[in-house]
Amino acid sequence: MLRYLNPPETPTEKHHTETANLPLQPLTLIFATGFSIAWGSRLMMDALGKVLKSQFNTDDISLLMLGIGLALAFAALPAGFIATKIGNRQAMLYGVIATVFAILALPYMRAQIPIIFFIVIGFSLIVNGAIPFILGLVPQRWAGLGIGIYFGGFSLAMSVFAFIFPPGITPIVAAIVGALAFFLAGVCITLTPKNAEI
């Protein structure tokens, strides 16, 4: 459908040469970033849900999780503003740092307002920066492939999650492994060229 609405340019010899050279290194970083963000977000929500159940002594935390979900949605606006001011790459790295520290503190300090605040803001900076991150890493002609590789890594991580992590994983273990997953995403972002337009 995209090809029909926006036909590609007329092929040339240079065009064929560029087509053969896939940007393998950026695509690898994109895949690893999507994979690690998926595991990090899944483990973060798992740890957060279990801490909330323990903290409020209830099994029904649907309203609390709904509130956090709405906060994440509204946080997209300030996250976008921050990214435009300091650069998307830098904003994502700050988001990784904030999220890692908040997740690690969660099992010990409980779901206090400052912890929830840093989780919401940090995670928003990471998630909202994903698509600009991809578009800045690959040439325009490979933009669709880059986005597909990111969501492919994300989906693969979610698919194999249940085979690797048991349902009864403790909040502390979920927090530690989730922090490591976000740290890996931060490493992938750091390895991207600084002059990439992200």
LUMPAKE-888274 format. One record per residue (C-alpha): residue number from 1; residue in three letters; chain; x, y, z. Coordinates in nm, 2 decimals. Layout:
! LUMPAKE-888274
<node seq="NUM" type="Ala" mol="A" x="X" y="Y" z="Z"/>
...
! end
This chain:
! LUMPAKE-888274
<node seq="1" type="Met" mol="A" x="0.00" y="0.00" z="0.00"/>
<node seq="2" type="Leu" mol="A" x="0.29" y="0.24" z="0.09"/>
<node seq="3" type="Arg" mol="A" x="0.45" y="0.16" z="-0.25"/>
<node seq="4" type="Tyr" mol="A" x="0.12" y="0.23" z="-0.43"/>
<node seq="5" type="Leu" mol="A" x="0.06" y="0.57" z="-0.25"/>
<node seq="6" type="Asn" mol="A" x="0.43" y="0.68" z="-0.27"/>
<node seq="7" type="Pro" mol="A" x="0.60" y="0.50" z="-0.56"/>
<node seq="8" type="Pro" mol="A" x="0.98" y="0.45" z="-0.52"/>
<node seq="9" type="Glu" mol="A" x="1.22" y="0.65" z="-0.74"/>
<node seq="10" type="Thr" mol="A" x="1.33" y="0.52" z="-1.08"/>
<node seq="11" type="Pro" mol="A" x="1.60" y="0.25" z="-1.02"/>
<node seq="12" type="Thr" mol="A" x="1.95" y="0.35" z="-1.11"/>
<node seq="13" type="Glu" mol="A" x="2.29" y="0.18" z="-1.08"/>
<node seq="14" type="Lys" mol="A" x="2.36" y="0.37" z="-0.77"/>
<node seq="15" type="His" mol="A" x="2.02" y="0.28" z="-0.63"/>
<node seq="16" type="His" mol="A" x="2.09" y="-0.09" z="-0.68"/>
<node seq="17" type="Thr" mol="A" x="2.43" y="-0.06" z="-0.51"/>
<node seq="18" type="Glu" mol="A" x="2.27" y="0.11" z="-0.21"/>
<node seq="19" type="Thr" mol="A" x="1.99" y="-0.15" z="-0.20"/>
<node seq="20" type="Ala" mol="A" x="2.24" y="-0.43" z="-0.17"/>
<node seq="21" type="Asn" mol="A" x="2.41" y="-0.27" z="0.13"/>
<node seq="22" type="Leu" mol="A" x="2.18" y="-0.33" z="0.43"/>
<node seq="23" type="Pro" mol="A" x="2.28" y="-0.12" z="0.73"/>
<node seq="24" type="Leu" mol="A" x="2.34" y="-0.43" z="0.94"/>
<node seq="25" type="Gln" mol="A" x="2.50" y="-0.26" z="1.24"/>
<node seq="26" type="Pro" mol="A" x="2.22" y="-0.01" z="1.30"/>
<node seq="27" type="Leu" mol="A" x="1.96" y="-0.28" z="1.24"/>
<node seq="28" type="Thr" mol="A" x="2.13" y="-0.50" z="1.50"/>
<node seq="29" type="Leu" mol="A" x="2.13" y="-0.21" z="1.76"/>
<node seq="30" type="Ile" mol="A" x="1.76" y="-0.15" z="1.68"/>
<node seq="31" type="Phe" mol="A" x="1.67" y="-0.51" z="1.73"/>
<node seq="32" type="Ala" mol="A" x="1.86" y="-0.54" z="2.06"/>
<node seq="33" type="Thr" mol="A" x="1.70" y="-0.21" z="2.18"/>
<node seq="34" type="Gly" mol="A" x="1.35" y="-0.33" z="2.10"/>
<node seq="35" type="Phe" mol="A" x="1.42" y="-0.67" z="2.26"/>
<node seq="36" type="Ser" mol="A" x="1.56" y="-0.51" z="2.58"/>
<node seq="37" type="Ile" mol="A" x="1.29" y="-0.24" z="2.61"/>
<node seq="38" type="Ala" mol="A" x="1.03" y="-0.51" z="2.58"/>
<node seq="39" type="Trp" mol="A" x="1.18" y="-0.72" z="2.87"/>
<node seq="40" type="Gly" mol="A" x="1.24" y="-0.41" z="3.07"/>
<node seq="41" type="Ser" mol="A" x="0.89" y="-0.28" z="3.04"/>
<node seq="42" type="Arg" mol="A" x="0.74" y="-0.63" z="3.11"/>
<node seq="43" type="Leu" mol="A" x="0.95" y="-0.68" z="3.42"/>
<node seq="44" type="Met" mol="A" x="0.89" y="-0.33" z="3.54"/>
<node seq="45" type="Met" mol="A" x="0.51" y="-0.37" z="3.52"/>
<node seq="46" type="Asp" mol="A" x="0.54" y="-0.71" z="3.69"/>
<node seq="47" type="Ala" mol="A" x="0.74" y="-0.57" z="3.98"/>
<node seq="48" type="Leu" mol="A" x="0.52" y="-0.26" z="4.01"/>
<node seq="49" type="Gly" mol="A" x="0.20" y="-0.47" z="4.01"/>
<node seq="50" type="Lys" mol="A" x="0.33" y="-0.70" z="4.28"/>
<node seq="51" type="Val" mol="A" x="0.45" y="-0.42" z="4.50"/>
<node seq="52" type="Leu" mol="A" x="0.12" y="-0.24" z="4.47"/>
<node seq="53" type="Lys" mol="A" x="-0.07" y="-0.56" z="4.57"/>
<node seq="54" type="Ser" mol="A" x="0.15" y="-0.60" z="4.87"/>
<node seq="55" type="Gln" mol="A" x="0.15" y="-0.23" z="4.96"/>
<node seq="56" type="Phe" mol="A" x="-0.23" y="-0.19" z="4.95"/>
<node seq="57" type="Asn" mol="A" x="-0.30" y="-0.55" z="5.06"/>
<node seq="58" type="Thr" mol="A" x="-0.53" y="-0.63" z="4.77"/>
<node seq="59" type="Asp" mol="A" x="-0.54" y="-0.84" z="4.46"/>
<node seq="60" type="Asp" mol="A" x="-0.74" y="-0.59" z="4.26"/>
<node seq="61" type="Ile" mol="A" x="-0.51" y="-0.32" z="4.14"/>
<node seq="62" type="Ser" mol="A" x="-0.68" y="-0.26" z="3.81"/>
<node seq="63" type="Leu" mol="A" x="-0.77" y="0.10" z="3.89"/>
<node seq="64" type="Leu" mol="A" x="-0.41" y="0.18" z="4.02"/>
<node seq="65" type="Met" mol="A" x="-0.26" y="0.03" z="3.70"/>
<node seq="66" type="Leu" mol="A" x="-0.51" y="0.23" z="3.49"/>
<node seq="67" type="Gly" mol="A" x="-0.40" y="0.55" z="3.66"/>
<node seq="68" type="Ile" mol="A" x="-0.04" y="0.47" z="3.59"/>
<node seq="69" type="Gly" mol="A" x="-0.12" y="0.39" z="3.23"/>
<node seq="70" type="Leu" mol="A" x="-0.30" y="0.73" z="3.20"/>
<node seq="71" type="Ala" mol="A" x="-0.01" y="0.90" z="3.36"/>
<node seq="72" type="Leu" mol="A" x="0.22" y="0.74" z="3.10"/>
<node seq="73" type="Ala" mol="A" x="0.00" y="0.87" z="2.82"/>
<node seq="74" type="Phe" mol="A" x="-0.01" y="1.22" z="2.95"/>
<node seq="75" type="Ala" mol="A" x="0.37" y="1.21" z="3.02"/>
<node seq="76" type="Ala" mol="A" x="0.42" y="1.18" z="2.64"/>
<node seq="77" type="Leu" mol="A" x="0.38" y="1.56" z="2.61"/>
<node seq="78" type="Pro" mol="A" x="0.65" y="1.67" z="2.86"/>
<node seq="79" type="Ala" mol="A" x="0.87" y="1.38" z="2.73"/>
<node seq="80" type="Gly" mol="A" x="0.84" y="1.51" z="2.38"/>
<node seq="81" type="Phe" mol="A" x="0.92" y="1.87" z="2.49"/>
<node seq="82" type="Ile" mol="A" x="1.23" y="1.75" z="2.68"/>
<node seq="83" type="Ala" mol="A" x="1.35" y="1.55" z="2.37"/>
<node seq="84" type="Thr" mol="A" x="1.32" y="1.85" z="2.14"/>
<node seq="85" type="Lys" mol="A" x="1.52" y="2.06" z="2.39"/>
<node seq="86" type="Ile" mol="A" x="1.81" y="1.83" z="2.47"/>
<node seq="87" type="Gly" mol="A" x="1.80" y="1.59" z="2.17"/>
<node seq="88" type="Asn" mol="A" x="1.62" y="1.25" z="2.15"/>
<node seq="89" type="Arg" mol="A" x="1.93" y="1.04" z="2.21"/>
<node seq="90" type="Gln" mol="A" x="2.02" y="1.23" z="2.53"/>
<node seq="91" type="Ala" mol="A" x="1.66" y="1.22" z="2.65"/>
<node seq="92" type="Met" mol="A" x="1.64" y="0.84" z="2.60"/>
<node seq="93" type="Leu" mol="A" x="1.96" y="0.80" z="2.80"/>
<node seq="94" type="Tyr" mol="A" x="1.83" y="1.01" z="3.08"/>
<node seq="95" type="Gly" mol="A" x="1.51" y="0.81" z="3.07"/>
<node seq="96" type="Val" mol="A" x="1.71" y="0.49" z="3.10"/>
<node seq="97" type="Ile" mol="A" x="1.90" y="0.62" z="3.40"/>
<node seq="98" type="Ala" mol="A" x="1.58" y="0.74" z="3.58"/>
<node seq="99" type="Thr" mol="A" x="1.39" y="0.42" z="3.51"/>
<node seq="100" type="Val" mol="A" x="1.68" y="0.19" z="3.62"/>
<node seq="101" type="Phe" mol="A" x="1.72" y="0.37" z="3.95"/>
<node seq="102" type="Ala" mol="A" x="1.34" y="0.39" z="4.01"/>
<node seq="103" type="Ile" mol="A" x="1.29" y="0.02" z="3.94"/>
<node seq="104" type="Leu" mol="A" x="1.58" y="-0.08" z="4.17"/>
<node seq="105" type="Ala" mol="A" x="1.43" y="0.13" z="4.45"/>
<node seq="106" type="Leu" mol="A" x="1.08" y="0.01" z="4.40"/>
<node seq="107" type="Pro" mol="A" x="1.09" y="-0.31" z="4.60"/>
<node seq="108" type="Tyr" mol="A" x="1.25" y="-0.14" z="4.90"/>
<node seq="109" type="Met" mol="A" x="1.08" y="0.21" z="4.90"/>
<node seq="110" type="Arg" mol="A" x="0.74" y="0.08" z="4.77"/>
<node seq="111" type="Ala" mol="A" x="0.53" y="0.26" z="4.52"/>
<node seq="112" type="Gln" mol="A" x="0.59" y="0.61" z="4.67"/>
<node seq="113" type="Ile" mol="A" x="0.50" y="0.91" z="4.46"/>
<node seq="114" type="Pro" mol="A" x="0.86" y="1.00" z="4.37"/>
<node seq="115" type="Ile" mol="A" x="0.93" y="0.64" z="4.25"/>
<node seq="116" type="Ile" mol="A" x="0.61" y="0.64" z="4.04"/>
<node seq="117" type="Phe" mol="A" x="0.71" y="0.99" z="3.90"/>
<node seq="118" type="Phe" mol="A" x="1.05" y="0.87" z="3.79"/>
<node seq="119" type="Ile" mol="A" x="0.91" y="0.55" z="3.64"/>
<node seq="120" type="Val" mol="A" x="0.65" y="0.74" z="3.44"/>
<node seq="121" type="Ile" mol="A" x="0.88" y="1.02" z="3.32"/>
<node seq="122" type="Gly" mol="A" x="1.18" y="0.79" z="3.25"/>
<node seq="123" type="Phe" mol="A" x="0.98" y="0.52" z="3.07"/>
<node seq="124" type="Ser" mol="A" x="0.80" y="0.79" z="2.86"/>
<node seq="125" type="Leu" mol="A" x="1.13" y="0.93" z="2.75"/>
<node seq="126" type="Ile" mol="A" x="1.24" y="0.58" z="2.64"/>
<node seq="127" type="Val" mol="A" x="0.92" y="0.48" z="2.46"/>
<node seq="128" type="Asn" mol="A" x="0.84" y="0.81" z="2.29"/>
<node seq="129" type="Gly" mol="A" x="1.20" y="0.83" z="2.16"/>
<node seq="130" type="Ala" mol="A" x="1.20" y="0.48" z="2.00"/>
<node seq="131" type="Ile" mol="A" x="1.07" y="0.58" z="1.65"/>
<node seq="132" type="Pro" mol="A" x="1.29" y="0.89" z="1.62"/>
<node seq="133" type="Phe" mol="A" x="1.58" y="0.67" z="1.74"/>
<node seq="134" type="Ile" mol="A" x="1.51" y="0.43" z="1.45"/>
<node seq="135" type="Leu" mol="A" x="1.46" y="0.69" z="1.19"/>
<node seq="136" type="Gly" mol="A" x="1.79" y="0.86" z="1.29"/>
<node seq="137" type="Leu" mol="A" x="1.99" y="0.54" z="1.26"/>
<node seq="138" type="Val" mol="A" x="1.89" y="0.41" z="0.92"/>
<node seq="139" type="Pro" mol="A" x="1.87" y="0.58" z="0.58"/>
<node seq="140" type="Gln" mol="A" x="1.53" y="0.70" z="0.47"/>
<node seq="141" type="Arg" mol="A" x="1.49" y="0.41" z="0.23"/>
<node seq="142" type="Trp" mol="A" x="1.53" y="0.16" z="0.51"/>
<node seq="143" type="Ala" mol="A" x="1.30" y="0.34" z="0.76"/>
<node seq="144" type="Gly" mol="A" x="1.02" y="0.08" z="0.73"/>
<node seq="145" type="Leu" mol="A" x="1.26" y="-0.20" z="0.77"/>
<node seq="146" type="Gly" mol="A" x="1.41" y="-0.04" z="1.08"/>
<node seq="147" type="Ile" mol="A" x="1.07" y="0.01" z="1.24"/>
<node seq="148" type="Gly" mol="A" x="0.98" y="-0.35" z="1.16"/>
<node seq="149" type="Ile" mol="A" x="1.31" y="-0.48" z="1.31"/>
<node seq="150" type="Tyr" mol="A" x="1.24" y="-0.28" z="1.63"/>
<node seq="151" type="Phe" mol="A" x="0.89" y="-0.42" z="1.68"/>
<node seq="152" type="Gly" mol="A" x="1.01" y="-0.76" z="1.57"/>
<node seq="153" type="Gly" mol="A" x="1.26" y="-0.76" z="1.85"/>
<node seq="154" type="Phe" mol="A" x="1.00" y="-0.63" z="2.09"/>
<node seq="155" type="Ser" mol="A" x="0.75" y="-0.90" z="1.99"/>
<node seq="156" type="Leu" mol="A" x="1.01" y="-1.18" z="2.01"/>
<node seq="157" type="Ala" mol="A" x="1.10" y="-1.07" z="2.36"/>
<node seq="158" type="Met" mol="A" x="0.74" y="-1.08" z="2.47"/>
<node seq="159" type="Ser" mol="A" x="0.69" y="-1.41" z="2.30"/>
<node seq="160" type="Val" mol="A" x="0.97" y="-1.59" z="2.48"/>
<node seq="161" type="Phe" mol="A" x="0.92" y="-1.41" z="2.81"/>
<node seq="162" type="Ala" mol="A" x="0.70" y="-1.68" z="2.96"/>
<node seq="163" type="Phe" mol="A" x="0.95" y="-1.95" z="2.87"/>
<node seq="164" type="Ile" mol="A" x="1.23" y="-1.78" z="3.06"/>
<node seq="165" type="Phe" mol="A" x="1.07" y="-1.61" z="3.36"/>
<node seq="166" type="Pro" mol="A" x="0.85" y="-1.81" z="3.59"/>
<node seq="167" type="Pro" mol="A" x="0.51" y="-1.66" z="3.69"/>
<node seq="168" type="Gly" mol="A" x="0.61" y="-1.65" z="4.06"/>
<node seq="169" type="Ile" mol="A" x="0.91" y="-1.43" z="4.00"/>
<node seq="170" type="Thr" mol="A" x="0.97" y="-1.20" z="4.30"/>
<node seq="171" type="Pro" mol="A" x="0.95" y="-0.82" z="4.28"/>
<node seq="172" type="Ile" mol="A" x="1.32" y="-0.79" z="4.37"/>
<node seq="173" type="Val" mol="A" x="1.43" y="-1.03" z="4.09"/>
<node seq="174" type="Ala" mol="A" x="1.19" y="-0.87" z="3.84"/>
<node seq="175" type="Ala" mol="A" x="1.33" y="-0.53" z="3.94"/>
<node seq="176" type="Ile" mol="A" x="1.70" y="-0.64" z="3.90"/>
<node seq="177" type="Val" mol="A" x="1.65" y="-0.81" z="3.57"/>
<node seq="178" type="Gly" mol="A" x="1.43" y="-0.53" z="3.44"/>
<node seq="179" type="Ala" mol="A" x="1.69" y="-0.28" z="3.53"/>
<node seq="180" type="Leu" mol="A" x="1.95" y="-0.49" z="3.35"/>
<node seq="181" type="Ala" mol="A" x="1.73" y="-0.50" z="3.04"/>
<node seq="182" type="Phe" mol="A" x="1.69" y="-0.12" z="3.04"/>
<node seq="183" type="Phe" mol="A" x="2.07" y="-0.09" z="3.10"/>
<node seq="184" type="Leu" mol="A" x="2.12" y="-0.30" z="2.79"/>
<node seq="185" type="Ala" mol="A" x="1.89" y="-0.06" z="2.60"/>
<node seq="186" type="Gly" mol="A" x="2.10" y="0.23" z="2.72"/>
<node seq="187" type="Val" mol="A" x="2.42" y="0.06" z="2.60"/>
<node seq="188" type="Cys" mol="A" x="2.26" y="0.01" z="2.25"/>
<node seq="189" type="Ile" mol="A" x="2.16" y="0.38" z="2.25"/>
<node seq="190" type="Thr" mol="A" x="2.51" y="0.48" z="2.36"/>
<node seq="191" type="Leu" mol="A" x="2.67" y="0.28" z="2.08"/>
<node seq="192" type="Thr" mol="A" x="2.48" y="0.47" z="1.82"/>
<node seq="193" type="Pro" mol="A" x="2.67" y="0.75" z="1.64"/>
<node seq="194" type="Lys" mol="A" x="2.65" y="1.08" z="1.82"/>
<node seq="195" type="Asn" mol="A" x="2.59" y="1.26" z="1.49"/>
<node seq="196" type="Ala" mol="A" x="2.28" y="1.05" z="1.42"/>
<node seq="197" type="Glu" mol="A" x="1.98" y="1.27" z="1.39"/>
<node seq="198" type="Ile" mol="A" x="1.78" y="1.12" z="1.68"/>
! end
